Amino acid sequence: MEEILASIRRIIADDQAAKPAEIAPVPEPEPDDVLDLAEVAEPVIRPRAVAPPE
């Protein structure tokens, strides 16, 4: 029984030693969509209300 536990401990230790510590990737800043649209899009021209004829 002790041999089995020792074997399991060795396997676990080997697995932990084999995996290098992963470094989390640096998150890239999200583009500011509002500013991108303001620089690219044409201005919206809304129709004006027509005054009723008198």
C-alpha distance matrix in Angstrom:
0.0 3.8 5.4 5.2 6.5 8.7 9.9 10.8 12.5 14.4 15.5 16.8 18.5 20.1 21.4 22.9 24.5 25.9 27.9 30.9 32.2 34.6 38.0 39.7 42.9 46.1 47.7 51.2 53.9 55.1 58.7 61.3 62.6 65.6 66.9 66.4 68.4 71.1 71.6 71.6 73.0 76.7 77.9 78.2 81.8 82.1 85.3 87.7 89.2 92.8 95.4 97.1 100.7 103.4
3.8 0.0 3.8 5.4 5.1 6.1 8.5 9.8 10.5 12.3 14.2 15.3 16.3 18.2 20.0 21.1 22.3 24.2 26.2 29.0 30.2 33.0 36.2 38.1 41.5 44.5 46.4 49.9 52.7 54.1 57.7 60.3 61.8 64.8 66.0 65.5 67.7 70.3 70.7 70.8 72.3 76.1 77.3 77.8 81.4 81.8 85.1 87.4 89.1 92.7 95.3 97.2 100.7 103.4
5.4 3.8 0.0 3.8 5.5 5.0 6.1 8.6 9.8 10.5 12.3 14.2 15.2 16.3 18.4 20.0 20.9 22.3 24.7 27.7 29.3 32.0 35.4 37.5 40.7 43.9 45.8 49.2 52.1 53.6 57.1 59.9 61.4 64.5 65.5 64.8 67.1 69.8 70.0 70.0 71.6 75.4 76.8 77.3 81.0 81.6 84.8 87.3 89.0 92.6 95.3 97.2 100.7 103.5
5.2 5.4 3.8 0.0 3.8 5.4 5.0 6.2 8.6 9.9 10.6 12.3 14.2 15.3 16.6 18.5 19.9 21.0 23.1 26.3 27.9 30.2 33.7 35.5 38.7 41.9 43.6 47.0 49.9 51.2 54.7 57.4 58.7 61.9 63.1 62.3 64.4 67.2 67.5 67.4 68.9 72.7 74.1 74.5 78.1 78.6 81.8 84.3 86.0 89.5 92.2 94.0 97.6 100.4
6.5 5.1 5.5 3.8 0.0 3.8 5.4 5.0 6.1 8.6 9.9 10.5 12.2 14.1 15.3 16.5 18.2 19.9 21.7 24.6 25.7 28.3 31.6 33.4 36.7 39.8 41.5 45.0 47.8 49.2 52.8 55.4 56.8 59.8 61.0 60.5 62.6 65.3 65.7 65.8 67.3 71.0 72.3 72.7 76.4 76.8 80.1 82.5 84.2 87.7 90.4 92.2 95.8 98.5
8.7 6.1 5.0 5.4 3.8 0.0 3.8 5.4 5.1 6.2 8.7 9.9 10.4 12.2 14.3 15.3 16.3 18.2 20.4 23.1 24.6 27.4 30.7 32.8 36.1 39.2 41.2 44.7 47.6 49.2 52.7 55.5 57.1 60.1 61.1 60.5 62.8 65.4 65.6 65.8 67.5 71.3 72.6 73.2 77.0 77.6 80.9 83.3 85.2 88.7 91.4 93.4 96.9 99.7
9.9 8.5 6.1 5.0 5.4 3.8 0.0 3.8 5.4 5.1 6.3 8.7 9.8 10.5 12.4 14.3 15.3 16.4 18.8 21.9 23.7 26.3 29.8 31.9 34.9 38.2 40.2 43.5 46.6 48.1 51.5 54.4 55.8 59.0 60.0 59.2 61.4 64.2 64.3 64.3 66.0 69.7 71.2 71.8 75.6 76.2 79.5 82.0 83.9 87.4 90.2 92.2 95.6 98.5
10.8 9.8 8.6 6.2 5.0 5.4 3.8 0.0 3.8 5.4 5.1 6.2 8.6 9.8 10.6 12.4 14.2 15.3 17.1 20.3 21.7 24.1 27.5 29.4 32.5 35.7 37.5 40.9 43.8 45.2 48.7 51.4 52.8 55.9 57.1 56.3 58.5 61.2 61.5 61.5 63.1 66.8 68.2 68.7 72.4 73.0 76.3 78.8 80.6 84.1 86.8 88.7 92.3 95.1
12.5 10.5 9.8 8.6 6.1 5.1 5.4 3.8 0.0 3.8 5.4 5.1 6.1 8.5 9.9 10.6 12.1 14.1 15.9 18.6 19.8 22.5 25.8 27.8 31.1 34.2 36.2 39.7 42.5 44.2 47.7 50.4 52.1 55.1 56.1 55.5 57.8 60.4 60.6 60.8 62.5 66.3 67.6 68.3 72.0 72.6 76.0 78.4 80.3 83.8 86.5 88.6 92.1 94.8
14.4 12.3 10.5 9.9 8.6 6.2 5.1 5.4 3.8 0.0 3.8 5.4 5.0 6.0 8.5 9.9 10.4 12.0 14.5 17.2 19.1 21.9 25.3 27.7 30.7 33.9 36.2 39.5 42.5 44.3 47.7 50.6 52.3 55.4 56.2 55.4 57.9 60.5 60.5 60.6 62.5 66.3 67.8 68.6 72.3 73.2 76.5 79.0 81.0 84.5 87.3 89.5 92.9 95.7
15.5 14.2 12.3 10.6 9.9 8.7 6.3 5.1 5.4 3.8 0.0 3.8 5.5 5.1 6.2 8.7 9.9 10.5 12.7 16.0 17.9 20.3 23.9 26.0 28.9 32.2 34.3 37.5 40.6 42.1 45.5 48.4 49.9 53.1 54.0 53.1 55.4 58.2 58.2 58.2 59.9 63.7 65.3 66.0 69.7 70.5 73.9 76.4 78.4 81.9 84.7 86.8 90.2 93.1
16.8 15.3 14.2 12.3 10.5 9.9 8.7 6.2 5.1 5.4 3.8 0.0 3.8 5.4 5.1 6.2 8.6 10.0 11.2 14.3 15.6 17.9 21.4 23.3 26.5 29.7 31.6 35.0 38.0 39.5 43.0 45.8 47.3 50.5 51.4 50.7 53.0 55.7 55.8 55.9 57.7 61.4 62.9 63.5 67.3 68.0 71.4 73.8 75.8 79.3 82.1 84.1 87.6 90.4
18.5 16.3 15.2 14.2 12.2 10.4 9.8 8.6 6.1 5.0 5.5 3.8 0.0 3.8 5.5 5.2 6.1 8.5 10.3 12.8 14.2 17.2 20.4 22.9 26.0 29.1 31.4 34.8 37.8 39.7 43.1 46.0 47.8 50.9 51.5 50.9 53.5 55.9 55.9 56.2 58.1 61.9 63.3 64.3 68.0 68.9 72.3 74.8 76.8 80.4 83.1 85.3 88.8 91.6
20.1 18.2 16.3 15.3 14.1 12.2 10.5 9.8 8.5 6.0 5.1 5.4 3.8 0.0 3.8 5.5 5.1 6.0 8.8 11.6 14.0 16.6 20.1 22.7 25.5 28.8 31.1 34.3 37.5 39.3 42.6 45.7 47.4 50.6 51.2 50.3 52.8 55.4 55.2 55.3 57.4 61.1 62.8 63.8 67.5 68.6 72.0 74.5 76.7 80.2 83.0 85.3 88.6 91.5
21.4 20.0 18.4 16.6 15.3 14.3 12.4 10.6 9.9 8.5 6.2 5.1 5.5 3.8 0.0 3.8 5.5 5.2 6.6 10.0 12.1 14.2 17.8 20.0 22.8 26.2 28.3 31.4 34.7 36.3 39.6 42.6 44.1 47.4 48.1 47.2 49.6 52.3 52.2 52.3 54.1 57.9 59.5 60.4 64.2 65.1 68.5 71.1 73.2 76.6 79.5 81.7 85.1 88.0
22.9 21.1 20.0 18.5 16.5 15.3 14.3 12.4 10.6 9.9 8.7 6.2 5.2 5.5 3.8 0.0 3.8 5.5 5.7 8.2 9.4 12.1 15.5 17.8 20.9 24.0 26.3 29.6 32.7 34.6 38.0 40.9 42.7 45.8 46.4 45.8 48.3 50.8 50.7 51.0 53.0 56.8 58.2 59.2 63.0 63.9 67.4 69.8 72.0 75.5 78.3 80.5 83.9 86.8
24.5 22.3 20.9 19.9 18.2 16.3 15.3 14.2 12.1 10.4 9.9 8.6 6.1 5.1 5.5 3.8 0.0 3.8 5.6 7.2 9.4 12.5 15.7 18.6 21.4 24.5 27.1 30.3 33.5 35.6 38.9 41.9 43.8 47.0 47.4 46.6 49.3 51.8 51.4 51.8 53.9 57.7 59.3 60.5 64.3 65.4 68.9 71.4 73.7 77.2 80.0 82.4 85.7 88.6
25.9 24.2 22.3 21.0 19.9 18.2 16.4 15.3 14.1 12.0 10.5 10.0 8.5 6.0 5.2 5.5 3.8 0.0 3.8 6.3 9.5 11.8 15.2 18.0 20.4 23.7 26.3 29.2 32.6 34.5 37.6 40.8 42.5 45.9 46.2 45.2 47.9 50.4 50.0 50.1 52.3 56.0 57.8 59.0 62.8 64.0 67.5 70.1 72.4 75.8 78.8 81.1 84.4 87.3
27.9 26.2 24.7 23.1 21.7 20.4 18.8 17.1 15.9 14.5 12.7 11.2 10.3 8.8 6.6 5.7 5.6 3.8 0.0 3.8 6.4 8.2 11.8 14.4 16.8 20.2 22.6 25.6 29.0 30.8 34.0 37.2 38.9 42.2 42.6 41.6 44.3 46.9 46.5 46.7 48.8 52.6 54.3 55.4 59.2 60.4 63.8 66.4 68.7 72.1 75.1 77.4 80.7 83.6
30.9 29.0 27.7 26.3 24.6 23.1 21.9 20.3 18.6 17.2 16.0 14.3 12.8 11.6 10.0 8.2 7.2 6.3 3.8 0.0 3.8 6.0 9.1 12.3 14.6 17.7 20.6 23.4 26.8 29.0 32.2 35.3 37.3 40.5 40.6 39.8 42.6 45.0 44.5 44.9 47.2 51.0 52.6 54.0 57.8 59.1 62.6 65.2 67.6 71.0 73.9 76.4 79.7 82.5
32.2 30.2 29.3 27.9 25.7 24.6 23.7 21.7 19.8 19.1 17.9 15.6 14.2 14.0 12.1 9.4 9.4 9.5 6.4 3.8 0.0 3.8 6.4 9.4 12.4 15.2 18.0 21.1 24.3 26.6 29.9 32.8 35.0 38.1 38.3 37.7 40.5 42.8 42.5 43.0 45.3 49.0 50.5 51.8 55.6 56.8 60.4 62.8 65.2 68.7 71.4 74.0 77.3 80.1
34.6 33.0 32.0 30.2 28.3 27.4 26.3 24.1 22.5 21.9 20.3 17.9 17.2 16.6 14.2 12.1 12.5 11.8 8.2 6.0 3.8 0.0 3.8 6.3 8.9 12.1 14.7 17.8 21.0 23.2 26.4 29.5 31.5 34.6 34.9 34.2 37.0 39.3 39.0 39.5 41.7 45.4 47.0 48.2 52.0 53.3 56.9 59.3 61.7 65.1 68.0 70.5 73.8 76.6
38.0 36.2 35.4 33.7 31.6 30.7 29.8 27.5 25.8 25.3 23.9 21.4 20.4 20.1 17.8 15.5 15.7 15.2 11.8 9.1 6.4 3.8 0.0 3.8 6.2 8.8 11.8 14.9 18.0 20.5 23.7 26.7 29.0 32.0 32.0 31.5 34.5 36.6 36.2 36.9 39.2 43.0 44.4 45.8 49.6 51.0 54.6 56.9 59.4 62.9 65.7 68.3 71.6 74.4
39.7 38.1 37.5 35.5 33.4 32.8 31.9 29.4 27.8 27.7 26.0 23.3 22.9 22.7 20.0 17.8 18.6 18.0 14.4 12.3 9.4 6.3 3.8 0.0 3.8 6.4 8.6 12.0 15.0 17.2 20.6 23.4 25.6 28.7 28.9 28.5 31.3 33.4 33.3 34.0 36.2 39.9 41.2 42.5 46.3 47.5 51.1 53.5 55.9 59.4 62.1 64.7 68.0 70.8
42.9 41.5 40.7 38.7 36.7 36.1 34.9 32.5 31.1 30.7 28.9 26.5 26.0 25.5 22.8 20.9 21.4 20.4 16.8 14.6 12.4 8.9 6.2 3.8 0.0 3.8 6.1 8.9 12.2 14.5 17.6 20.7 22.9 26.0 26.0 25.3 28.3 30.5 30.1 30.7 33.0 36.8 38.2 39.7 43.5 44.9 48.6 50.9 53.5 56.9 59.8 62.4 65.6 68.5
46.1 44.5 43.9 41.9 39.8 39.2 38.2 35.7 34.2 33.9 32.2 29.7 29.1 28.8 26.2 24.0 24.5 23.7 20.2 17.7 15.2 12.1 8.8 6.4 3.8 0.0 3.8 6.3 9.3 12.2 15.2 18.1 20.7 23.6 23.3 22.9 26.1 27.9 27.5 28.5 30.9 34.6 35.9 37.5 41.3 42.8 46.5 48.7 51.4 54.8 57.5 60.3 63.5 66.3
47.7 46.4 45.8 43.6 41.5 41.2 40.2 37.5 36.2 36.2 34.3 31.6 31.4 31.1 28.3 26.3 27.1 26.3 22.6 20.6 18.0 14.7 11.8 8.6 6.1 3.8 0.0 3.8 6.4 8.7 12.1 14.9 17.3 20.2 20.3 20.0 22.9 24.9 24.8 25.7 27.8 31.5 32.7 34.2 37.9 39.3 43.0 45.2 47.8 51.2 54.0 56.7 60.0 62.7
51.2 49.9 49.2 47.0 45.0 44.7 43.5 40.9 39.7 39.5 37.5 35.0 34.8 34.3 31.4 29.6 30.3 29.2 25.6 23.4 21.1 17.8 14.9 12.0 8.9 6.3 3.8 0.0 3.8 6.3 9.0 12.1 14.5 17.5 17.2 16.7 19.8 21.7 21.4 22.3 24.6 28.3 29.6 31.3 35.1 36.7 40.4 42.7 45.4 48.8 51.6 54.4 57.5 60.3
53.9 52.7 52.1 49.9 47.8 47.6 46.6 43.8 42.5 42.5 40.6 38.0 37.8 37.5 34.7 32.7 33.5 32.6 29.0 26.8 24.3 21.0 18.0 15.0 12.2 9.3 6.4 3.8 0.0 3.8 6.4 8.8 11.7 14.4 14.0 14.1 17.1 18.8 18.7 20.0 22.2 25.8 26.8 28.5 32.2 33.7 37.5 39.6 42.3 45.7 48.4 51.3 54.5 57.2
55.1 54.1 53.6 51.2 49.2 49.2 48.1 45.2 44.2 44.3 42.1 39.5 39.7 39.3 36.3 34.6 35.6 34.5 30.8 29.0 26.6 23.2 20.5 17.2 14.5 12.2 8.7 6.3 3.8 0.0 3.8 6.4 8.5 11.5 11.9 11.6 14.3 16.3 16.7 17.6 19.4 23.0 24.1 25.4 29.2 30.6 34.3 36.6 39.2 42.6 45.4 48.2 51.4 54.1
58.7 57.7 57.1 54.7 52.8 52.7 51.5 48.7 47.7 47.7 45.5 43.0 43.1 42.6 39.6 38.0 38.9 37.6 34.0 32.2 29.9 26.4 23.7 20.6 17.6 15.2 12.1 9.0 6.4 3.8 0.0 3.8 5.8 8.8 8.6 8.0 10.9 12.9 13.0 13.9 15.9 19.5 20.7 22.4 26.1 27.8 31.5 33.8 36.7 39.9 42.8 45.7 48.7 51.6
61.3 60.3 59.9 57.4 55.4 55.5 54.4 51.4 50.4 50.6 48.4 45.8 46.0 45.7 42.6 40.9 41.9 40.8 37.2 35.3 32.8 29.5 26.7 23.4 20.7 18.1 14.9 12.1 8.8 6.4 3.8 0.0 3.8 5.6 5.7 6.4 8.9 10.3 11.2 12.7 14.2 17.6 18.2 19.7 23.4 25.0 28.7 30.8 33.6 36.9 39.7 42.6 45.7 48.4
62.6 61.8 61.4 58.7 56.8 57.1 55.8 52.8 52.1 52.3 49.9 47.3 47.8 47.4 44.1 42.7 43.8 42.5 38.9 37.3 35.0 31.5 29.0 25.6 22.9 20.7 17.3 14.5 11.7 8.5 5.8 3.8 0.0 3.8 5.5 5.0 6.1 8.6 10.0 10.6 11.4 14.9 15.7 16.9 20.7 22.2 25.9 28.2 31.0 34.3 37.2 40.0 43.0 45.9
65.6 64.8 64.5 61.9 59.8 60.1 59.0 55.9 55.1 55.4 53.1 50.5 50.9 50.6 47.4 45.8 47.0 45.9 42.2 40.5 38.1 34.6 32.0 28.7 26.0 23.6 20.2 17.5 14.4 11.5 8.8 5.6 3.8 0.0 3.8 5.5 5.3 6.2 8.8 10.1 10.3 13.2 13.2 14.4 18.0 19.5 23.2 25.3 28.1 31.4 34.1 37.1 40.2 42.9
66.9 66.0 65.5 63.1 61.0 61.1 60.0 57.1 56.1 56.2 54.0 51.4 51.5 51.2 48.1 46.4 47.4 46.2 42.6 40.6 38.3 34.9 32.0 28.9 26.0 23.3 20.3 17.2 14.0 11.9 8.6 5.7 5.5 3.8 0.0 3.8 5.4 5.0 6.3 8.7 10.0 12.9 13.2 15.3 18.8 20.8 24.5 26.5 29.6 32.7 35.4 38.6 41.4 44.1
66.4 65.5 64.8 62.3 60.5 60.5 59.2 56.3 55.5 55.4 53.1 50.7 50.9 50.3 47.2 45.8 46.6 45.2 41.6 39.8 37.7 34.2 31.5 28.5 25.3 22.9 20.0 16.7 14.1 11.6 8.0 6.4 5.0 5.5 3.8 0.0 3.8 5.5 5.3 6.3 8.3 11.8 13.1 15.3 18.9 21.2 24.9 27.2 30.4 33.4 36.4 39.4 42.2 45.1
68.4 67.7 67.1 64.4 62.6 62.8 61.4 58.5 57.8 57.9 55.4 53.0 53.5 52.8 49.6 48.3 49.3 47.9 44.3 42.6 40.5 37.0 34.5 31.3 28.3 26.1 22.9 19.8 17.1 14.3 10.9 8.9 6.1 5.3 5.4 3.8 0.0 3.8 5.4 5.1 5.3 8.8 10.0 11.8 15.5 17.6 21.2 23.7 26.9 29.9 32.9 35.9 38.6 41.6
71.1 70.3 69.8 67.2 65.3 65.4 64.2 61.2 60.4 60.5 58.2 55.7 55.9 55.4 52.3 50.8 51.8 50.4 46.9 45.0 42.8 39.3 36.6 33.4 30.5 27.9 24.9 21.7 18.8 16.3 12.9 10.3 8.6 6.2 5.0 5.5 3.8 0.0 3.8 5.7 5.8 8.1 8.3 10.8 14.2 16.6 20.2 22.3 25.6 28.5 31.4 34.5 37.3 40.0
71.6 70.7 70.0 67.5 65.7 65.6 64.3 61.5 60.6 60.5 58.2 55.8 55.9 55.2 52.2 50.7 51.4 50.0 46.5 44.5 42.5 39.0 36.2 33.3 30.1 27.5 24.8 21.4 18.7 16.7 13.0 11.2 10.0 8.8 6.3 5.3 5.4 3.8 0.0 3.8 6.2 8.5 9.9 13.0 16.2 19.1 22.5 24.7 28.2 30.8 33.8 37.0 39.5 42.3
71.6 70.8 70.0 67.4 65.8 65.8 64.3 61.5 60.8 60.6 58.2 55.9 56.2 55.3 52.3 51.0 51.8 50.1 46.7 44.9 43.0 39.5 36.9 34.0 30.7 28.5 25.7 22.3 20.0 17.6 13.9 12.7 10.6 10.1 8.7 6.3 5.1 5.7 3.8 0.0 3.8 6.7 9.4 12.1 15.4 18.3 21.6 24.2 27.7 30.2 33.4 36.4 38.8 41.9
73.0 72.3 71.6 68.9 67.3 67.5 66.0 63.1 62.5 62.5 59.9 57.7 58.1 57.4 54.1 53.0 53.9 52.3 48.8 47.2 45.3 41.7 39.2 36.2 33.0 30.9 27.8 24.6 22.2 19.4 15.9 14.2 11.4 10.3 10.0 8.3 5.3 5.8 6.2 3.8 0.0 3.8 6.4 8.5 11.9 14.7 18.0 20.7 24.1 26.7 29.9 32.9 35.3 38.5
76.7 76.1 75.4 72.7 71.0 71.3 69.7 66.8 66.3 66.3 63.7 61.4 61.9 61.1 57.9 56.8 57.7 56.0 52.6 51.0 49.0 45.4 43.0 39.9 36.8 34.6 31.5 28.3 25.8 23.0 19.5 17.6 14.9 13.2 12.9 11.8 8.8 8.1 8.5 6.7 3.8 0.0 3.8 6.3 9.0 12.2 15.2 17.9 21.5 23.7 27.0 30.0 32.3 35.4
77.9 77.3 76.8 74.1 72.3 72.6 71.2 68.2 67.6 67.8 65.3 62.9 63.3 62.8 59.5 58.2 59.3 57.8 54.3 52.6 50.5 47.0 44.4 41.2 38.2 35.9 32.7 29.6 26.8 24.1 20.7 18.2 15.7 13.2 13.2 13.1 10.0 8.3 9.9 9.4 6.4 3.8 0.0 3.8 6.3 9.5 12.8 15.0 18.6 21.1 24.1 27.3 29.7 32.6
78.2 77.8 77.3 74.5 72.7 73.2 71.8 68.7 68.3 68.6 66.0 63.5 64.3 63.8 60.4 59.2 60.5 59.0 55.4 54.0 51.8 48.2 45.8 42.5 39.7 37.5 34.2 31.3 28.5 25.4 22.4 19.7 16.9 14.4 15.3 15.3 11.8 10.8 13.0 12.1 8.5 6.3 3.8 0.0 3.8 6.2 9.6 12.3 15.6 18.3 21.5 24.4 27.0 30.1
81.8 81.4 81.0 78.1 76.4 77.0 75.6 72.4 72.0 72.3 69.7 67.3 68.0 67.5 64.2 63.0 64.3 62.8 59.2 57.8 55.6 52.0 49.6 46.3 43.5 41.3 37.9 35.1 32.2 29.2 26.1 23.4 20.7 18.0 18.8 18.9 15.5 14.2 16.2 15.4 11.9 9.0 6.3 3.8 0.0 3.8 6.5 9.0 12.5 14.8 18.1 21.1 23.5 26.6
82.1 81.8 81.6 78.6 76.8 77.6 76.2 73.0 72.6 73.2 70.5 68.0 68.9 68.6 65.1 63.9 65.4 64.0 60.4 59.1 56.8 53.3 51.0 47.5 44.9 42.8 39.3 36.7 33.7 30.6 27.8 25.0 22.2 19.5 20.8 21.2 17.6 16.6 19.1 18.3 14.7 12.2 9.5 6.2 3.8 0.0 3.8 6.3 9.4 12.2 15.5 18.3 21.0 24.1
85.3 85.1 84.8 81.8 80.1 80.9 79.5 76.3 76.0 76.5 73.9 71.4 72.3 72.0 68.5 67.4 68.9 67.5 63.8 62.6 60.4 56.9 54.6 51.1 48.6 46.5 43.0 40.4 37.5 34.3 31.5 28.7 25.9 23.2 24.5 24.9 21.2 20.2 22.5 21.6 18.0 15.2 12.8 9.6 6.5 3.8 0.0 3.8 6.6 8.8 12.3 14.9 17.5 20.8
87.7 87.4 87.3 84.3 82.5 83.3 82.0 78.8 78.4 79.0 76.4 73.8 74.8 74.5 71.1 69.8 71.4 70.1 66.4 65.2 62.8 59.3 56.9 53.5 50.9 48.7 45.2 42.7 39.6 36.6 33.8 30.8 28.2 25.3 26.5 27.2 23.7 22.3 24.7 24.2 20.7 17.9 15.0 12.3 9.0 6.3 3.8 0.0 3.8 6.2 9.2 12.3 15.0 17.9
89.2 89.1 89.0 86.0 84.2 85.2 83.9 80.6 80.3 81.0 78.4 75.8 76.8 76.7 73.2 72.0 73.7 72.4 68.7 67.6 65.2 61.7 59.4 55.9 53.5 51.4 47.8 45.4 42.3 39.2 36.7 33.6 31.0 28.1 29.6 30.4 26.9 25.6 28.2 27.7 24.1 21.5 18.6 15.6 12.5 9.4 6.6 3.8 0.0 3.8 6.4 9.0 12.2 15.0
92.8 92.7 92.6 89.5 87.7 88.7 87.4 84.1 83.8 84.5 81.9 79.3 80.4 80.2 76.6 75.5 77.2 75.8 72.1 71.0 68.7 65.1 62.9 59.4 56.9 54.8 51.2 48.8 45.7 42.6 39.9 36.9 34.3 31.4 32.7 33.4 29.9 28.5 30.8 30.2 26.7 23.7 21.1 18.3 14.8 12.2 8.8 6.2 3.8 0.0 3.8 6.3 8.8 11.9
95.4 95.3 95.3 92.2 90.4 91.4 90.2 86.8 86.5 87.3 84.7 82.1 83.1 83.0 79.5 78.3 80.0 78.8 75.1 73.9 71.4 68.0 65.7 62.1 59.8 57.5 54.0 51.6 48.4 45.4 42.8 39.7 37.2 34.1 35.4 36.4 32.9 31.4 33.8 33.4 29.9 27.0 24.1 21.5 18.1 15.5 12.3 9.2 6.4 3.8 0.0 3.8 6.4 8.7
97.1 97.2 97.2 94.0 92.2 93.4 92.2 88.7 88.6 89.5 86.8 84.1 85.3 85.3 81.7 80.5 82.4 81.1 77.4 76.4 74.0 70.5 68.3 64.7 62.4 60.3 56.7 54.4 51.3 48.2 45.7 42.6 40.0 37.1 38.6 39.4 35.9 34.5 37.0 36.4 32.9 30.0 27.3 24.4 21.1 18.3 14.9 12.3 9.0 6.3 3.8 0.0 3.8 6.4
100.7 100.7 100.7 97.6 95.8 96.9 95.6 92.3 92.1 92.9 90.2 87.6 88.8 88.6 85.1 83.9 85.7 84.4 80.7 79.7 77.3 73.8 71.6 68.0 65.6 63.5 60.0 57.5 54.5 51.4 48.7 45.7 43.0 40.2 41.4 42.2 38.6 37.3 39.5 38.8 35.3 32.3 29.7 27.0 23.5 21.0 17.5 15.0 12.2 8.8 6.4 3.8 0.0 3.8
103.4 103.4 103.5 100.4 98.5 99.7 98.5 95.1 94.8 95.7 93.1 90.4 91.6 91.5 88.0 86.8 88.6 87.3 83.6 82.5 80.1 76.6 74.4 70.8 68.5 66.3 62.7 60.3 57.2 54.1 51.6 48.4 45.9 42.9 44.1 45.1 41.6 40.0 42.3 41.9 38.5 35.4 32.6 30.1 26.6 24.1 20.8 17.9 15.0 11.9 8.7 6.4 3.8 0.0
